[in-house]
């Protein structure tokens, strides 16, 4: 990751809990879903939780299939307010992988569930007001 995080962007990544995960299939068809996440440089972790899904097996989720096929992912974390000087966002681009076991998996969740880990390669950011 070449760009240094501003204080406001780091605050977004550490305090915000909801973001959007964007993936694309082999034909570059985009797919965006809301996620919960944890940022721990140089990674973003997001669980594939046990709540009911549109498919029976989590491996059939479109975002999982996209990651297995394409591997590229973006995460957008944002905060918007009536006062535009408080608005900010951070977009993280990287390579996603599915973790189902191992030290990184245990570290990220500490429970038995699959996890997506995105190794951050690039980020973009914007915020109104002082940094």
C-alpha positions in Angstrom: 0.0 0.0 0.0 1.6 3.2 -1.2 -0.7 5.9 0.1 -0.6 6.9 3.8 -3.9 7.0 5.6 -5.0 10.4 6.9 -6.1 10.6 10.6 -9.8 10.9 9.4 -9.5 7.8 7.2 -7.9 5.8 9.9 -10.7 6.8 12.2 -13.3 5.6 9.6 -11.5 2.3 9.3 -11.3 1.7 13.0 -14.6 3.1 14.2 -17.1 2.4 11.4 -18.4 -1.1 11.5 -20.4 -1.2 8.2 -19.0 -1.0 4.7 -19.7 -2.2 1.2 -17.8 -5.0 -0.5 -17.5 -4.9 -4.3 -16.5 -7.9 -6.3 -16.8 -8.7 -10.0 -17.1 -12.0 -11.9 -15.0 -13.1 -14.9 -17.1 -10.9 -17.2 -16.5 -7.8 -15.0 -20.1 -7.8 -13.8 -20.1 -5.9 -10.5 -21.6 -7.1 -7.3 -21.9 -5.0 -4.1 -23.1 -6.1 -0.7 -23.1 -4.4 2.8 -20.6 -6.0 5.2 -19.3 -5.7 8.7 -15.6 -5.6 8.9 -12.4 -5.3 10.9 -9.4 -3.3 9.7 -6.0 -4.5 10.8 -3.2 -3.2 8.5 -2.6 -4.4 5.9 -5.9 -6.4 5.9 -9.6 -6.0 6.0 -11.5 -9.0 7.4 -15.2 -9.6 6.9 -17.1 -12.7 8.1 -19.5 -14.8 6.2 -21.9 -15.2 9.0 -24.5 -17.9 9.7 -27.6 -15.7 9.1 -30.0 -17.1 6.4 -28.8 -16.4 2.8 -30.3 -16.6 -0.6 -28.4 -19.9 -1.1 -28.2 -23.0 1.1 -24.4 -23.2 1.1 -22.2 -20.1 1.7 -19.9 -21.3 -1.1 -22.7 -20.6 -3.6 -22.9 -16.9 -2.7 -22.1 -14.6 -5.6 -19.4 -12.7 -3.8 -17.6 -16.0 -2.9 -17.9 -17.2 -6.5 -16.6 -13.8 -7.7 -13.6 -14.0 -5.4 -12.8 -17.5 -6.4 -13.0 -16.5 -10.1 -11.6 -13.0 -10.1 -9.9 -12.4 -6.8 -10.1 -8.6 -7.0 -12.2 -6.7 -4.4 -12.9 -3.2 -3.1 -14.3 -2.1 0.2 -15.9 1.3 0.7 -16.2 2.7 4.2 -18.0 6.0 4.4 -19.7 8.5 6.7 -22.1 11.1 5.4 -23.8 14.0 7.4 -25.9 17.0 6.7 -22.7 19.0 7.5 -20.5 18.3 4.5 -17.4 19.1 6.4 -17.9 15.9 8.3 -18.3 13.7 5.2 -15.6 11.2 4.4 -14.8 7.9 2.7 -12.0 5.4 2.2 -12.0 2.9 -0.7 -9.7 -0.1 -0.3 -8.7 -2.1 -3.4 -7.0 -5.5 -3.1 -6.9 -9.2 -3.6 -9.5 -11.2 -1.7 -9.2 -14.8 -0.4 -11.5 -17.1 1.5 -10.1 -18.2 4.9 -11.8 -21.2 6.5 -9.1 -22.2 9.0 -5.6 -21.3 10.2 -4.1 -18.6 12.4 -5.4 -15.7 10.4 -8.9 -17.1 10.5 -8.8 -17.7 14.2 -7.3 -14.3 14.7 -10.0 -12.5 12.7 -13.0 -14.2 14.1 -12.1 -16.5 16.9 -15.1 -18.6 15.9 -15.7 -21.3 13.4 -16.9 -19.5 10.3 -15.4 -18.6 6.9 -13.8 -15.3 6.6 -12.8 -13.1 3.6 -9.5 -11.4 3.9 -8.5 -8.5 1.5 -4.9 -7.7 1.3 -4.9 -3.9 0.7 -2.9 -2.8 -2.3 -4.3 0.7 -2.9 -6.7 3.0 -1.1 -8.5 6.3 -2.1 -9.9 8.7 0.4 -11.7 12.0 0.8 -13.0 14.0 3.7 -14.4 17.5 4.2 -12.9 19.6 6.9 -9.5 19.4 8.6 -7.6 16.1 8.8 
